[in-house]
Amino acid sequence: MSTIDRLGPGEGRQNKLLGLPDSERTLLIVDDDAPLCQRLARAMERRGFIVTTADSVASGVAAASENPPAFAVVDLRLGDGRGLDIVTALRKARPAARIIMLTGYGNIATAVAAVKAGAIDYLPKPADADAVEAALLAGEDRPPEPPEDPMSADRVRWEHIQRVFELCDRNVSETARRLKMHRRTLQRILSKHAPRS
């Protein structure tokens, strides 16, 4: 069974969607990874959401503007742009919408930008349906749960370097100067994938 849907509907949780009108159960999922998008859509439908999917910024903005959903799960990077544009459009159309940003890039800087744009949380890809549902339905005043598997020191360092790199508009020389690091050392770090944990 896929990690995206480890539990069946209602298993191990109380469904907070029961009794809500259809307009309060609508969920927009925007991701250009078609298999992941479809698996997540099916998993969320089994949990009681009424799901619409989109695979681009253009179709996501259109869906968010025409039929603003109560909930949204948006990929940070799409083939035709950034998911932040969808978050902004949805915030204008339905200010109370609960939006989760998915990022496959493990980049804290862009995730923080998503939260500033109006997302309530961000999750690394691939996120399973339980994590997505928990984030979407978390109470406004509930503090987040502590991580089961927090980032290692190597991962925190990598995230910090990525954040500074993004803040410097992806300019390697400027990033190296600000981090007091040799440019070639920085290039080697940037060319590698993120540490696993």
Summary of the structure (lengths in Angstrom):
residues: 197
radius of gyration: 17.9
end to end distance: 23.2
largest distance: 58.9
contacts: 579
relative contact order: 0.12
helix: 46%
strand: 15%
